Amino acid sequence: EKVAMSTTQSTQEYKSGCLREVNQIQVSYKSKILETVKSHCTLEKEWEKESIDMNKRKQTLILKQEREMKDLNELSTEKLLKQEEILLQLQSEKSDAERQYQQSITELEDEIDEEIILHAKKFETEAMITSKTCDQLKLENGVLLRKLENTRQAMDESKEKRANLQESEMEMRQQ
């Protein structure tokens, strides 16, 4: 019974240790998620700032273009084409920045998904190991209980033989 209680207590202590470890992993995982979210927010803020800067540059170019058109009524076609090209380039840069931003978000989401899958597999493996360990401990406990029962029977038989010997010794002394 002491062995069984000790085994049960050891199993419970092991389970508690596993739960503590799982909790620590969950806390670590949550902090990684927070870091990822912070990184995402930083990227978003940088993108917004870049977008505002590009819009300001675009506005500045448009204002400059309007002033030049008012001041100089005779602009060459070549100069107009160059300014349009710059505007298209700025729009292209903005589109590129938006694509890069979207790609960064997708990559971060993929990394988070991969980490979730890895941790889920790890928890599943640890649960299987814990289950197998519990089953093994139950088997060992059964073996120990059988050995204990066999030892008790042997002790009872030994006591009975000793009592029979003592009785036959007393009979021999009396004769």
Number of C-alpha atoms within 10 A of each C-alpha: 10 7 12 16 11 12 17 16 12 14 17 13 12 15 16 12 12 16 12 12 12 16 12 12 14 13 12 12 16 12 12 14 14 12 12 16 14 12 14 17 12 12 15 16 12 13 17 13 12 15 17 12 12 16 15 12 14 16 12 12 15 15 12 12 15 12 11 13 13 10 10 9 8 9 11 8 8 9 10 13 11 11 14 14 12 14 16 12 12 16 15 12 14 17 13 12 15 16 12 13 17 13 12 15 16 12 12 16 15 12 13 16 12 12 15 13 12 12 16 12 12 13 15 12 12 14 14 12 12 16 13 12 14 19 12 12 17 16 12 14 19 13 12 15 15 12 12 14 12 12 12 12 12 12 12 12 12 12 12 12 12 12 12 12 12 12 12 12 12 11 10 9 8 7 6
